Amino acid sequence: MTMVLPAPPEPHPPSDDPVTVAVRLRPARTDGMAQRFAPTDEPARRELTRHGWVARLFRSRTFPFAFILASQIVIWLVILSGFAGTVDPGLNFGTAITWYLWFCLVFVLMVVIGRGWCAICPFGGFAEWVQRRSLWQRAQRGLGLNRTMPEKAARYGLLLSAGTFLVLTFVEEFFNIAGPGAPHDTSWMVVGIVISALLVFLVFERRTFCRYLCPMSCVIGTVGTMGSAAGFRTKDRDVCASCATKECMRGGDSNYGCPWYTWPGSAETNQMCGLCADCFKGCPSKNVGLYSQKPLTSMIAPHRRRADVAWAVMVLFALVVYQQVNALSGYTTVDDWLNKHMGWAHYPNPLAYFGGIVVFAAVSAAGVWALSRMFGRRDIPVVKGSFLERTGRFRAFFLPLAYAFIPLMAADYLARQLPKFFEYAPRLVPAIGHPFGLGSSSSYLYNFQMLHDNNIVIAQVALMAIAAAIAGWTTWRIVGAELAPVSTNPRAVRFVSTGFVAGIGLATCFLYVIMHAAT
């Protein structure tokens, strides 16, 4: 006798208002740009799962379990080596792989495949195993309170994640964890993230932690829009609309629903697709597929501009610019003066840290405000009742232009990691061999540098120059499609906006020159 179990309850969908602004200002285009970048259902030639071996991989229950298991092994080795391994950060596996290699390569991964890291993340993966009480099979009863994210908090979207990222970065800099400092500090930080994720998974439903509170979610959700992985989408939206079970979202007897609260039938960007393939496994009509897209598509032409994404980009960009400024030789005077008058122990001073981020974000926003005042029309067409309608021209300009900063922000974070990568990444080889007596500080690779300071500066400047060019091209496209129709001088706003964004990118190039490969 087969017992038919009821489908799990409908997950609590995050609100799109007021943070997610459902407005599309693009008029009809005749130059083909809108068609090239419109995030509609991708044609079959872009569907990756039409290839048999790809479909079998994602339909298998061992995906993503096997990949999460591999990352689990690495993360527990990081924790163990930090507590029990050598105190030399250059020979400690945990610090070497985390700060010399992983934090650099993860940005490359984001740019290529968006939330690909989320699919194999050891933090969310481990907590999800506990929450589901299963490693890969469908368990009908999970563990935890299964509460929904409070609506008032959910409205802030990626800004919540940006807040945890700022706090974690402050803690990391205060204890010099990523210096790298003492290896056991790295282990404590990783353990703290594991425990935090587990607690949130046991209180809230599905991947609430990953969507709202994970420190990396805001970074991956913004930088990932540059990627060519469109995520799992519906093949025929009419089939999705007429589906009575919605097992891709709700889950069923043999499959889990989407842990990211994303319905493939309405997915428009890759920002919230964790590539876990639960919807692909569960669709009874086989109407879901994994699609690729042109790079930058989710950034240039999403159907909706989200205010939480826009502000998260500005906050994250302000943070990395602040880190560039505090790496300058004269900055210690400012920090020492504040510490003396506030009675603070040492760098970073909290007033300088959080105040500097606010100042840099405000300066960028002020530039956009000036553009909106100079060129914005007073009769901007907007959706009735939307956030734009209540806040006027600034929002109409700010949301599209903030997305144009994404290449600058992504490249800036990557450029900040290049000195550690080029100078110290080879130390990972002796660090792996050290526990077995095969690696030491006298090893050739321990002292080998792929690039030296002057060449690192050239690499940083070149990276930021390329990012400035991409950001300028992106701004030109976005402004032409969205701001030109709502401006008093379409040609002028296109040139000035492009120059504004590209100019900020070139200013970061200059900062790298005077930083001279400072870590």
GUMARDO-164772 format. One record per atom (N, C-alpha, C, CB): residue in one letter; x, y, z. Coordinates in steps of 0.05 Angstrom, whole numbers, plus 5000, padded with zeros to 4 digits. Glycine has a CB too. Layout:
BEGIN
AXYZ/...
% end
This chain:
BEGIN
M501749765000/M500050005000/M501850255000/M498150005024/T501250434982/T502750674980/T501350904994/T503450744951/M502651035012/M501451265025/M502051515010/M502551285055/V500051665003/V500451914989/V500652135009/V498051964969/L502852265011/L503352475030/L502752745018/L506252465040/P501652925034/P501053195023/P503653345016/P499353355043/A503453514997/A505753674989/A506353875012/A505253824963/P508853945015/P509554145035/P508154405030/P512554185036/P507754565051/P506354815047/P507755005029/P505854955074/E506255185017/E507455394999/E509455565015/E505255574987/P511855595004/P513755765018/P512956055019/P516555745006/H513956205038/H513256485041/H514856645021/H513756575069/P513556755000/P515156904980/P516057174990/P513456934954/P518457254984/P519357514992/P517857734977/P522357544988/S517357954991/S515858174979/S517558314958/S514858365000/D516258394937/D517658554917/D517158854920/D516758464889/D515658924939/D515059214943/D515259284972/D512159274933/P516759504979/P517659704961/P520459664950/P517559964974/V521859464960/V524659434952/V524959364923/V526059234969/T523459154914/T523559074886/T521659244870/T522858774883/V522659404852/V521059594838/V520259484811/V522659864834/A517759424808/A516759304783/A516159524763/A514259134788/V518259614750/V517959834730/V519859774707/V518460114743/R518859824684/R520559784660/R520260034643/R519759534644/L522360194641/L522160444627/L522960434598/L523860644641/R523660194589/R524660174561/R522360214541/R526059914557/P522760384522/P520860394500/P521660184480/P520860674486/A519960144459/A520659954438/A523260034424/A518359924418/R524959844419/R527459894406/R527459774378/R529859784422/T528859904360/T529059804333/T531859734325/T527960014313/D533859784343/D536659734336/D537559454343/D538359934349/G535759294354/G536459014361/G537658984389/G538458914341/M538359194403/M539659164429/M537759034449/M540559434440/A535159124449/A533259014468/A532858714462/A530659164466/Q532858644437/Q532458354431/Q534858194440/Q531958314401/R537258304437/R539658154445/R539858104475/R542158294435/F538858294490/F539258274519/F536658224534/F540458524529/A534358204520/A531858154535/A531957884549/A529458184516/P531557874576/P531657624590/P529057474589/P532357674619/T528157394565/T525857234562/T526656944560/T524257314536/D524656764554/D525356484552/D527456444531/D522856314545/E529756314538/E531856274520/E531156064499/E534456204534/P532156104474/P531655894454/P532955634461/P532555994426/A532155424447/A533155154454/A536155134450/A531754944436/R537255284432/R540155264428/R541755354452/R540955424404/R540555494470/R541955584494/R541255404519/R541155874500/E539555224515/E538855044538/E541054834541/E536054914533/L542354844564/L544554664569/L543654384575/L546254764592/T541254354587/T540254094595/T539053944572/T538254124617/R539054054548/R538253904525/R540253694517/R537654084501/H542753724528/H544753524524/H544353304546/H547653644527/G544353064537/G543552844555/G545252824580/G543752584540/W547852854577/W549652814600/W549253034620/W552552794591/V548653284611/V548153504629/V545553454644/V547953774613/A543453364630/A540853314643/A541153094663/A538853234622/R542652884657/R543052664676/R544552754701/R544552424663/L546452934697/L547953034720/L546153184739/L550253224711/F544553374729/F542953534747/F540453384757/F542053784732/R539553174743/R537253024752/R538152814773/R535852884729/S540652754774/S541652564793/S541452664822/S544552484787/R540852484840/R540652564869/R543452614880/R539252344885/T545452524867/T548152584877/T549052864871/T550152384865/F547453014855/F547953294851/F545953454867/F547953374821/P546753654883/P549453744887/P550953614910/P549454044891/F549853384920/F551053264944/F554053214942/F549653004950/A554853094919/A557653014916/A559453264917/A558152864890/F558553484905/F560153724904/F560253854932/F559053924884/I558053854946/I557953964973/I559753794991/I555053974984/L559653534988/L561353355004/L564353425000/L560853064996/A565153474975/A567953544970/A568653804984/A568353574940/S566854004982/S567454264996/S567354235026/S565454474987/Q565654045036/Q565553985064/Q568253885074/Q563353785071/I569453705059/I572053595067/I574053815069/I572953375046/V574053995049/V576054215050/V575554395073/V575854375023/I573054465079/I572454665100/I573154555127/I569554745099/W572754295132/W573454175158/W576454145160/W572053905162/L577854105138/L580754105139/L581854385145/L581854005112/V580454595135/V581254865142/V580954915172/V579455065126/I578754825183/I578254855212/I580254705228/I575354775220/L580654455221/L582554275236/L585354385234/L582453995225/S586254465210/S589054565208/S589454825223/S589754595178/G587354985225/G587655235239/G588055195269/G585255405235/F586754985280/F586954935309/F589354755315/F584454795318/A590054565297/A592054365304/A594554385286/A590954095301/G594454555265/G596754565247/G598854765256/G595854635220/T600754825238/T602855005244/T601755295248/T604955005222/V603155455263/V602355725268/V603355915246/V603355825295/D605055805228/D605955965205/D603755985185/D608555835193/P602656225181/P600356255162/P601056165134/P599456545161/G603556195126/G604356115099/G604555815095/G606956235092/L604755665117/L604955375115/L602455235126/L607355275131/N600555395136/N598155285146/N596055255123/N596955455169/F595155005119/F593254955097/F590855135099/F592454665097/G589755175123/G587255335126/G587555615117/G586355325154/T589655755126/T590056035118/T590956055089/T592056165137/A592655875080/A593655895053/A591455865032/A595855675048/I589755665035/I587655625015/I585455835017/I586555345018/T584955925041/T582756125045/T583556395035/T581956135074/W585856495043/W586556775038/W588356815014/W587756905062/Y589756615005/Y591556644982/Y590156554956/Y594056484986/L588256374958/L587056254934/L584056294933/L587755964933/W582556194953/W579656184950/W578356454946/W578456054975/F579056654963/F577656904962/F578257054936/F578557084985/C580356984922/C580857094895/C579256944874/C583857084889/L579456684874/L578156524853/L575156534855/L579056244855/V573956574878/V571056574880/V569856804865/V570256594910/F571357034862/F570357254846/F570357184817/F572057504851/V572357034808/V572356944780/V570056754775/V575056804774/L569456584795/L567256394792/L564556544790/L567156204816/M564256754806/M561756914805/M561357034777/M561857144825/V563457144766/V563257284740/V562557084718/V565857424733/V563456834721/V562956634700/V560256504703/V565156424700/I559556404727/I557156244730/I555356334753/I557855954734/G555456594760/G553656694779/G553756564806/G550856684769/R551556444815/R551356314841/R552356024840/R548456324851/G554255964823/G555355704823/G556555614849/G557455684801/W557755814864/W558855744890/W556655654909/W560355984902/C554255784907/C552055714925/C551255424922/C549655894919/A551555314898/A550855034894/A552654834908/A550854964864/I555154924914/I556954744928/I557954844955/I559454694910/C556655064964/C557455194989/C557455005012/C555655434995/P559554975027/P559654795050/P557954895074/P562554745059/F557555155076/F556155255099/F553155205096/F556655565102/G551955295073/G549155245068/G548654945064/G548255395044/G550454805051/G550054525046/G549954355072/G552254415029/F551754405090/F551754255116/F549254315132/F554254325132/A548554575134/A546154645149/A543654535136/A545954955151/E543554525110/E541254415096/E540954115101/E541454465066/W543253965102/W543153685109/W541853645136/W545953555109/V542553805155/V541453775182/V538453855181/V542953955202/Q537854075168/Q535054165167/Q533253955154/Q534954425151/R534253835132/R532553635118/R532753355130/R533453625089/R534653315148/R535153055159/R535752845137/R532752965177/S537152935117/S537752755095/S540152875079/S535252725076/L541652695068/L543952785052/L543152835023/L546152575053/W541552655011/W540752704984/W537852604978/W542652574965/Q536852414993/Q534152314988/Q532152505000/Q533852035000/R529652494990/R527452664999/R526452555025/R525252674978/A526752705047/A525652635073/A523052795076/A527652705096/Q520952655086/Q518352785087/Q518052965111/Q516152565089/R519752935131/R519653115154/R522453225160/R518552965179/G522653485163/G525153615168/G525453675197/G525453865152/L527653815203/L528353885231/L528354185233/L531053765239/G527154295254/G527154575258/G524354695260/G528654715236/L524254955265/L521655095269/L520355165243/L522155345285/N521855175221/N520655225194/N519155495193/N518754995187/R520155695206/R518755955206/R519456105181/R519656115231/T517756295174/T518256475151/T519756715160/T515556545138/M521156835141/M522557085146/M520557305150/M524557155123/P520757455172/P518857675177/P518757865152/P519657845201/E516257935145/E515858095121/E517358355121/E512958145117/K517458485144/K518858745146/K521858715141/K518358875173/A522958495150/A525858445145/A526358355116/A526858235164/A524558185105/A524958085078/A524958305058/A522757885072/R523558525063/R523458745044/R526258865038/R521658965055/Y528158835057/Y530758955053/Y532558775036/Y532059005080/G531658535030/G533058365010/G536058345015/G532558464983/L537658404995/L540558374996/L541858575014/L541658404968/L540458785023/L541558975042/L542158835069/L539759215046/L540658635076/L541158485101/L543858345098/L538958285107/S544258215075/S546758075070/S549058275070/S546657915044/A548658505058/A550758715057/A551558795085/A549858955040/G549558815103/G550158885131/G551858675144/G547558915146/T551258415141/T552958205153/T555658205140/T551557935150/F555858265114/F558558275101/F560258505113/F558158315071/L559058735118/L560558955130/L561458885158/L558759205131/V559758755174/V560458685201/V562658475201/V558058575217/L562458275184/L564458065183/L567158175173/L563557835164/T567058355154/T569558475145/T570858645167/T569058655120/F569258785183/F570258935205/F571658755225/F568059095219/V570358535232/V571558335251/V574158225239/V569558105257/E574058155213/E576458045201/E578758245202/E575857975172/E578258495196/E580458695197/E581358755225/E579558955183/F579458755244/F580158815272/F582158605283/F577658825290/F581658355276/F583358135286/F585558055265/F581757885293/N585658205243/N587558155221/N587457855213/N590358225231/I585057755210/I584757475203/I585757415175/I581757395205/A585157595156/A585857545128/A588657645122/A583957685110/G590157725142/G592857835138/G594757665120/G594157865163/P594757395124/P593257255145/P594657265172/P592656965137/G592957275193/G594057275220/G594256995230/G592457445238/A593756965256/A593956705269/A591956505256/A593356725300/P592856265248/P591156075235/P588656005251/P592655825229/H588856005278/H586455925294/H584356145291/H587255885323/D585056395285/D582956595281/D581256535256/D584256875278/T582656445235/T581156355211/T579256135218/T583156275189/S580155935234/S578455715241/S576055805257/S580055505257/W576455995276/W574256095292/W572256245275/W575256275314/M573256395255/M571356535237/M569656335221/M572956715218/V570956125211/V569555925195/V567455775213/V571455725182/V568355705237/V566455575255/V564155755262/V567955495282/G564656015265/G562456205271/G560456215248/G563656475275/I561456205223/I559556205201/I557955945199/I561056245174/V559255725205/V557855465204/V555655465225/V559855235210/I556255555250/I554255555271/I552055745265/I555555625298/S552655985255/S550656175248/S548756065227/S551856445238/A549855945206/A548155835185/A546455615196/A549955725162/L547555445213/L545955215224/L543655325241/L547755035240/L544155515258/L542055625275/L539755755258/L543155835294/V540555895238/V538456025221/V536855815206/V539656225201/F538255605196/F536855385182/F534855245200/F538855195170/L535555225226/L533755085245/L531455255254/L535454995269/V531555515249/V529355685257/V527555745233/V530455945269/F528855815211/F527255905187/F527155685166/F528556155176/E525255715148/E524855525127/E526955545104/E522055545115/R527355325092/R529055305068/R531655455071/R527455405044/R532555595050/R535155735050/R534756035056/R536655695023/T533356085078/T532956365086/T535656485093/T531156375111/F537456335105/F540156445112/F541556515086/F541756235127/C541556345066/C543056395042/C541956635027/C542956145024/R539356665027/R538156885011/R538457155025/R535156835007/Y538257165051/Y538157425065/Y540557485083/Y535757435081/L541757285095/L543657335117/L546557255111/L542757205141/C546957085092/C549656995085/C551357235077/C549656785063/P553657285088/P555357515081/P556057525051/P557857515097/M556257295039/M557057295011/M554657314991/M558557035005/S552257295001/S549957294983/S549757554968/S547357244999/C550157784982/C549958044968/C552158064947/C550258264988/V554557964952/V556657974933/V556057804908/V559357894945/I555257554914/I554757364892/I552257454876/I554357084902/G550257554890/G547757634877/G548057874859/G545657694898/T550058044865/T550558284848/T552658224827/T551458514865/V554958124835/V557058054816/V556157844796/V559657964830/G554557654806/G553557434789/G551857524765/G552057244805/T550757774766/T549157864744/T550857904719/T547758124751/M553457904722/M555257924699/M555557654685/M557958034707/G554757444699/G555357174690/G553757074666/G554956984712/S554656864654/S553256754630/S551456524638/S555256654610/A551256454664/A549256254672/A546656384679/A550356094697/A544656334663/A542056464667/A540456324689/A540356454641/G541256074696/G539855924717/G537755744705/G538656114737/F536255634723/F534055454714/F531555624708/F533355244736/R530655594683/R528255744674/R526255554662/R529155954653/T523855654658/T521755494646/T522155494615/T518955604653/K521355274603/K521455254574/K519055374561/K521754964565/D516755324572/D514155434562/D512655544586/D512455214547/R512355804588/R511055924611/R508055854613/R511356224610/D506855794590/D504055724591/D503655454606/D502855704563/V505555274603/V505455014617/V505755064647/V507654824607/C507555244654/C507955304683/C505455434694/C510355494687/A504255624680/A501955764690/A499555574694/A501155984670/S499355364677/S497055184680/S497654954699/S496355074653/C500154934709/C500854714727/C499354734753/C503954704732/A498054514762/A496454524786/A498154464811/A494254324784/T500354324808/T501754234832/T504054424840/T502953964827/K505254564820/K507554744826/K509654604843/K506555004839/E510254354836/E512154194852/E514954314851/E512253914842/C515554474831/C518154594830/C518554794853/C518554744803/M516254914861/M516355104884/M515654974910/M514555334878/R513454824910/R512354704935/R513854454944/R509454644932/G514954314924/G516054054930/G513853844928/G517354044958/G514653594930/G512753374928/G513653124943/G512253294899/D512552894937/D513252654951/D516152574947/D511452424942/S517252634923/S519952534917/S521952764913/S519852364893/N521153014915/N522953234910/N522453464930/N522753324881/Y524553624933/Y524253864949/Y523454094930/Y526853934964/G522054294941/G521554534926/G523954714926/G519154684938/C523954924910/C526155104908/C526855224935/C525655324887/P529255184945/P529955294971/P530455594970/P532355154982/W530455714946/W531055994943/W528456154938/W532956044920/Y526156024940/Y523556154936/Y523256264907/Y523156384955/T524456134888/T524456234861/T522756044844/T527256254849/W520656154831/W518956004813/W520156034784/W515956094814/P520955814772/P522155834745/P520355984725/P522755564734/G517755964729/G515956094710/G516056394711/G513156004716/S517156514732/S517256804733/S520156904736/S515656904757/A522156724734/A524956794737/A525756974714/A526756554738/E526957204720/E527757394699/E530757454699/E526257654703/T532057404722/T534957434723/T536157194737/T535757704738/N538757194739/N540156974753/N540857034781/N542656894738/Q539757264792/Q540657354818/Q539957164841/Q539357614824/M537657024839/M536856854861/M536456564853/M534256954872/C537956474833/C537956194826/C540456074837/C537656154795/G540155894857/G542555774869/G543555534855/G541855694897/L542455474831/L543355254814/L543354984828/L546155304804/C541454944847/C541354694862/C539854474846/C539954744888/A538354554826/A536954364808/A534554234820/A538854154798/D533554324844/D531154204856/D528754244838/D530654324883/C528454474825/C526154514807/C526354344783/C525954814799/F528754294773/F529254134749/F528453844755/F532154144740/K529253744779/K528553474787/K525553434791/K530053394812/G524253644802/G521453614810/G519353684790/G521053774834/C520053814768/C517953894749/C516653644736/C519154074727/P514053604741/P512753364730/P512453374699/P510053334742/S512653614688/S512353644659/S514953654644/S510653894653/K517153634659/K519853664647/K519953924631/K520453424628/N518954134643/N518754394630/N520754594640/N515954504634/V522754494656/V524854674667/V527454594655/V524954654698/G529154784648/G531754734637/G533854924647/G531654734607/L536354854645/L538555034653/L539455174628/L540854874666/Y539455444629/Y540055604606/Y542655774610/Y537755794600/S543955834588/S546156024588/S545056284576/S548555914572/Q546656494579/Q545856754568/Q548356904561/Q544056914589/K547957124547/K550257294540/K551257424566/K549457514520/P553957444569/P554957584593/P553757854596/P558057604592/L553257944621/L552158204628/L549158224624/L553558414613/T547858014614/T544958034608/T543358114633/T543957774597/S543757974655/S542158024679/S542758304691/S542557814700/M544958424683/M545658684693/M544558904674/M548658714696/I544758854648/I543959064629/I540959074625/I545359014602/A539658844624/A536858854616/A535058674633/A536558774588/P535158704660/P533058564675/P530358684671/P533858554706/H528258534675/H525558654672/H524958844695/H523458434672/R526358804718/R525858984741/R528559064753/R524158834762/R528659314761/R530959414776/R530259404806/R531759704767/R531859284822/R531259254850/R532959454866/R531958964860/A531559594884/A532859794900/A534759674920/A530759964915/D534159434931/D536059304949/D538659224935/D534759054962/V538459144910/V540859084895/V542459334890/V540058944868/A541059544882/A542459794876/A543959904900/A540460004866/W542659914923/W543960014947/W546159824957/W541960064969/A545759564953/A547859374961/A550359414944/A546859084958/V549959464918/V552259524901/V553859764911/V551359564872/M552359974917/M553660224927/M555160174953/M551660444930/V553960024971/V555159974997/V557759804994/V553259835016/L557559594977/L559859414973/L562059564959/L558959174957/F561359734939/F563459884926/F564760084944/F562260024901/A563160214962/A564160404981/A566060265000/A561960534997/L565460015008/L567259865026/L569959815014/L565959595034/V570059724989/V572659664977/V574259914971/V572259494951/V572860134965/V574260394961/V575460484988/V572360614950/Y573860455009/Y574960515036/Y577460355042/Y572760465058/Q577360095035/Q579759935039/Q582160025023/Q579159645032/Q581660134999/Q583860244984/Q584960494998/Q582860314956/V583260665007/V584160905021/V585660845046/V581761085027/N584660655062/N586060595087/N588660445083/N584260435106/A589160355058/A591760225052/A593860435045/A591460025029/L593060685042/L594960895036/L596660955061/L593561155027/S599161045056/S601061085078/S600161295098/S603761155067/G598761495089/G597961715108/G595361655124/G597561955093/Y594061435118/Y591461385131/Y591761325161/Y589961155118/T593961205169/T594361135197/T594161375215/T597060995201/T594761615206/T594561855222/T591561905230/T595662095207/V589861865211/V586961905216/V585961705236/V585361885190/D586761455232/D585761235249/D586861275278/D586560965238/D589461335280/D590661375306/D589361605321/D593661425303/W588761825307/W587462055320/W584761985331/W587262295300/L583161845315/L580461765323/L580661565347/L578961635300/N582561375345/N582861185367/N583561315393/N584960975360/K585261515391/K586061665415/K583761805429/K588261865409/H582061935413/H579862095424/H577461925431/H579062305404/M577261685419/M574961505425/M575661285445/M573961385400/G578261255451/G579061045469/G578860775457/G577461055494/W579060765430/W578860505416/W581660375415/W577860545387/A581660105414/A584159965417/A586060005393/A583559665420/H585159935369/H586859955346/H585259955321/H588959715345/Y586659935298/Y585259935272/Y583559685269/Y587359945249/P581259715256/P580059955245/P578360095266/P578459895220/N578360355265/N576660515282/N573760485271/N577560805284/P571860425288/P569060375278/P567860625265/P567260285300/L568560865276/L567461105264/L568561155236/L568061345282/A571261105234/A572461145208/A571560925188/A575561125210/Y571160685198/Y570360465180/Y567560505170/Y570560195196/F565560515188/F562860535179/F562260815168/F560960475202/G563561025180/G563161295170/G564261325142/G564361495188/G566661205137/G567861225111/G566161095090/G570661105111/I565060865096/I563360725077/I560860885070/I562460445088/V559661005091/V557361175086/V558061415069/V556161275113/V560361535074/V561261775059/V561661695029/V563761885070/F563161475024/F563661404997/F561161324982/F565661164996/A559261184995/A556761114983/A555061364977/A555160915001/A555161554996/A553661804993/A554761974970/A553761965019/V557361974967/V558562124945/V557662014918/V561662114947/S557661754915/S556761634890/S553761694885/S557161324890/A552161664907/A549361724904/A548862014898/A547861644930/A550462194909/A550162474904/A550762544875/A552062634922/G552662404863/G553262444834/G550862364817/G555662284826/V549562144825/V547162054810/V544862254814/V546261774819/W544662354839/W542562554844/W542962804827/W542562634875/A545462894824/A546063124808/A545263074779/A549063194810/L545862834769/L544962764742/L541962774739/L546062494734/S540562674759/S537662674757/S536462954758/S536462504780/R537763134773/R536863404774/R537463554748/R538063554798/M539663494736/M540463634711/M538863544687/M543463594706/F538363274686/F537263174661/F534563034664/F539162974650/G533662984688/G531162844692/G528663004686/G530962734720/R526862884671/R524263014666/R522462994690/R522862884642/R520763184693/R518963184716/R516562994712/R517863464721/D515962924687/D513662754681/D514662474674/D512062864658/I516462354691/I517562094686/I515261884687/I519762024707/P514861724666/P512761524667/P513561294684/P512161424638/V511961234705/V512461014723/V509960864728/V513661124749/V510360624740/V508060454747/V506560574771/V509060174754/K503960584769/K502260694790/K502860564817/K499360674783/G503460724837/G503860614864/G506660504869/G501960404870/S508460524850/S511160414854/S512760594871/S512460364827/F515060484879/F516960644896/F517960884880/F519260464905/L518260844854/L519261074838/L517261304838/L519660984809/E514761244838/E512761454837/E512861624862/E509961324834/R513561494884/R513661644910/R516261794914/R513161454933/T518361714900/T520961844906/T522062004882/T522961634913/G520861984859/G521462164837/G523862094821/G521762424848/R525062314810/R527162284790/R529662144800/R527962554780/F530362184826/F532862054836/F532761754833/F533262134865/R530561634841/R530361344839/R530361254809/R527761244852/A529161404792/A529061334764/A531861324752/A527361524748/F533661494762/F536461494753/F538161304769/F537561774754/F537661284795/F539461144813/F539460844808/F538761194842/L537060724804/L536960434801/L538460334777/L534060344799/P538060444753/P539560354730/P542560404732/P538560474704/L543360644742/L546160714743/L547660554764/L546561004748/A546260484786/A547560324807/A548360044795/A545760284831/Y546659934778/Y547459684766/Y549859714748/Y545059574749/A550259944737/A552559994719/A555159994735/A552260254705/F555060024762/F557460024779/F558359734785/F556860164804/I556759534778/I557459264785/I560159174774/I555359074775/P560859224749/P563559144740/P565759274755/P563859204710/L565459524763/L567459664779/L567759534806/L566859964782/M565559484819/M565659364845/M566859084844/M562859344857/A566158924825/A567158654823/A570158654818/A565758494800/A571058824799/A573858834792/A575558944815/A574359004767/D574359134830/D575759254853/D576359044874/D574159494864/Y574358884881/Y574858674901/Y576958474891/Y572158524907/L576858404865/L578758214854/L581558334854/L577958134826/A581758594847/A584358724846/A585658744874/A584059004834/R583958774894/R584958784922/R586258524930/R582758864941/Q585358304917/Q586458034925/Q588957964909/Q584357824921/L589558104888/L591758024870/L594458024884/L591858214847/P595158214902/P597758194915/P598157934930/P598158424934/K596157854946/K596357594960/K596457364941/K593957564979/F594957374920/F594857144901/F597557124887/F592657184880/F598557334875/F601057324860/F603557284877/F601357574843/E603457384902/E605857364919/E605857114936/E605957604937/Y603557014944/Y603456794964/Y601956544956/Y602356904988/A600456544934/A598956304926/A600656064923/A597356354901/P603156084913/P604855834910/P605355704937/P607455904897/R604955844959/R605455724986/R603455514992/R605355945007/L601255504977/L599255294982/L600455014978/L596855334964/V602254984959/V603454724954/V605054624978/V605354734929/P607054774988/P608354675013/P606554665037/P610754855019/A604354825037/A602454815060/A600954545059/A600455045058/I600354445036/I599054185034/I600853965043/I598054135005/G603453995036/G605353785043/G606453805071/G607553785024/H606154035084/H607354075110/H606553865132/H606654345120/P603953795134/P603253595155/P604553325151/P600253565155/F605453275126/F606653015120/F609753035118/F605552915093/G610753265127/G613653305127/G614853365100/G615053075138/L613153455081/L614053495054/L614253795046/L612153355034/G613553975065/G613654255059/G614754415082/G610854355052/S616354625076/S617454785097/S617855065086/S620154675108/S618655255104/S619055535096/S621555555078/S619355715120/S623155355077/S625455365059/S624855265031/S627755195071/S622355175027/S621555085000/S621755304980/S618654975001/Y622455224956/Y622655414933/Y619955554929/Y623555274907/L617755404930/L615155524926/L614255704949/L613155304921/Y615355664972/Y614555834995/Y615456114990/Y615855725021/N617656154977/N618756424972/N618456514943/N621656424979/F617056354927/F616656424899/F614256614895/F616256174882/Q614656824879/Q612557014873/Q612057014843/Q613357304882/M609556984836/M608856974808/M609257254795/M605956894804/L608657464810/L609157744802/L610257894825/L606557874790/H611858094820/H612858274840/H611358534840/H615958324837/D611858704860/D610258934865/D609559104841/D611559114885/N611559184825/N611059354802/N609159224782/N613659434789/N609658974777/N607958824758/N605158774769/N609258564750/I604958744796/I602358714808/I600758964805/I602558644838/V602059194808/V600659454804/V599659474775/V602459684811/I601359394757/I600459404728/I598059224724/I602859314710/A598058984736/A595758804734/A593258924746/A596358534747/Q593559054770/Q591259174783/Q590159404766/Q592059284810/V591859574756/V591059804740/V589759704714/V593359984733/A590959504701/A589759394677/A587059274682/A591659174665/L586759134704/L584159014711/L582059234715/L584358844736/M582759444729/M580759654734/M580259814709/M581859834756/A582259844692/A581759984667/A579859834649/A584460034652/I580159564648/I578259404633/I575459424645/I579159104632/A575359414672/A572759434685/A571459714680/A573059394716/A573059924679/A572060194673/A570860194645/A574260404677/A572260064626/A571260064599/A568659904597/A573359934580/I568559674611/I566059514611/I563759674624/I566459244626/A564459804647/A562359964661/A561460194643/A563460074687/G563260324629/G562460534611/G560660434589/G564960664599/W561460204576/W559760094555/W557060014567/W561159844543/T556959894591/T554459814603/T552760064609/T555059664630/T553960274619/T552460514625/T551260634599/T554260724638/W552860634578/W551860734552/W549360584543/W554060714531/R549460314546/R547160154538/R544660204557/R547859854539/I545260204583/I543060234602/I541760514599/I544060194630/V543360714597/V542360994595/V540761024569/V544561194597/G541860924548/G540460944522/G537760814522/G542060834500/A537460594537/A534960444538/A533060554559/A535460154543/E534060654581/E532260714604/E532261004612/E533160554627/L534461144610/L534561424620/L534161624597/L537161474634/A535061564574/A534761754552/A531761824547/A535961644526/P529961624548/P527161694543/P525861864565/P525561444540/V527161874589/V525962024611/V527662264619/V525561844635/S529462344600/S531162574606/S530462804587/S534162494603/T531363044595/T530863274578/T532763304555/T531063524595/N535063164558/N537063174536/N538262894534/N539363384542/P537062714518/P537962434517/P540862404509/P536262294497/R541862554490/R544662524482/R546562614504/R545162694457/A545962834517/A547662934538/A547762754562/A546763214547/V545362644570/V545362474594/V546862214588/V542462404602/R546862124563/R548361884557/R551361924559/R547561794528/F552262144549/F555162204550/F556062264578/F555862444532/V554562424593/V555362504620/V555262264639/V553562734630/S553162104637/S552961874655/S555161674649/S550261734651/T555761624624/T557961444617/T560661544627/T558061404587/G561061804624/G563561924634/G563761914665/G563762204625/F561461954678/F561361944707/F562261674718/F558562014717/V560961454707/V561561184717/V564461104709/V559560984705/A565161154684/A567861084676/A569961244690/A568161124645/G569361494696/G571261664711/G571761554739/G570261944713/I569761464753/I570161344779/I571861094777/I567361274792/G571460944756/G573160704752/G576060784748/G572160544728/L576560984733/L579361074728/L580561184754/L579461284706/A578861304771/A579961404797/A580861174814/A577761564811/T579560954813/T580560724828/T583160624817/T578460494828/C583560654791/C586260584779/C588460744792/C586260624749/F587961004795/F589961174807/F590561104836/F588961464806/L588461014851/L588860924878/L590760684879/L586160854892/Y590460504861/Y592260274860/Y595160354854/Y591360064840/V595560564839/V598260654833/V599560754859/V598160874812/I598160924874/I599361034898/I599360834921/I597861284906/M597660624920/M597760414940/M600260244937/M595260244939/H601160214912/H603560054905/H603459774917/H606060204915/A601359624909/A601159334915/A600859284945/A603559184905/A599759474960/A599259434989/A597059234992/A598559705003/T597259055012/T595258855017/T593258945038/T596558585026/
% end
